[in-house]
């Protein structure tokens, strides 16, 4: 059997084994990931707190839905591609922009 044929057989075998993907699997800021045979998810508390990223064993439609865990309101997003559940808001950029907008008129007057 030629090398090209062997490579094709291995490639087909890997593709047919299953639809595994890699998901981030951690709480807060991290880079840990793991293999997943279902959907990746990312859950963010509505009132602030650490984001939780991981994998569930079933495949869900890629979407964001409201969720409730231990009486905490969450927004949970599901996705189905490689490492599709990274941190959603890098370093609270929204707060920085808000403070900049508030302070801009004050800074412009002080010349």
Protein Blocks (a to p, Z undefined) as FASTA:
>chain_A
ZZklmmmmmmmmmmmnoccddddddehjdfbdcddfbdcdddddfkgpaddddddfbdcd
dddddddeehiacdddddfbehilccfbgghlllmmmmmmmmmmmmmmmZZ
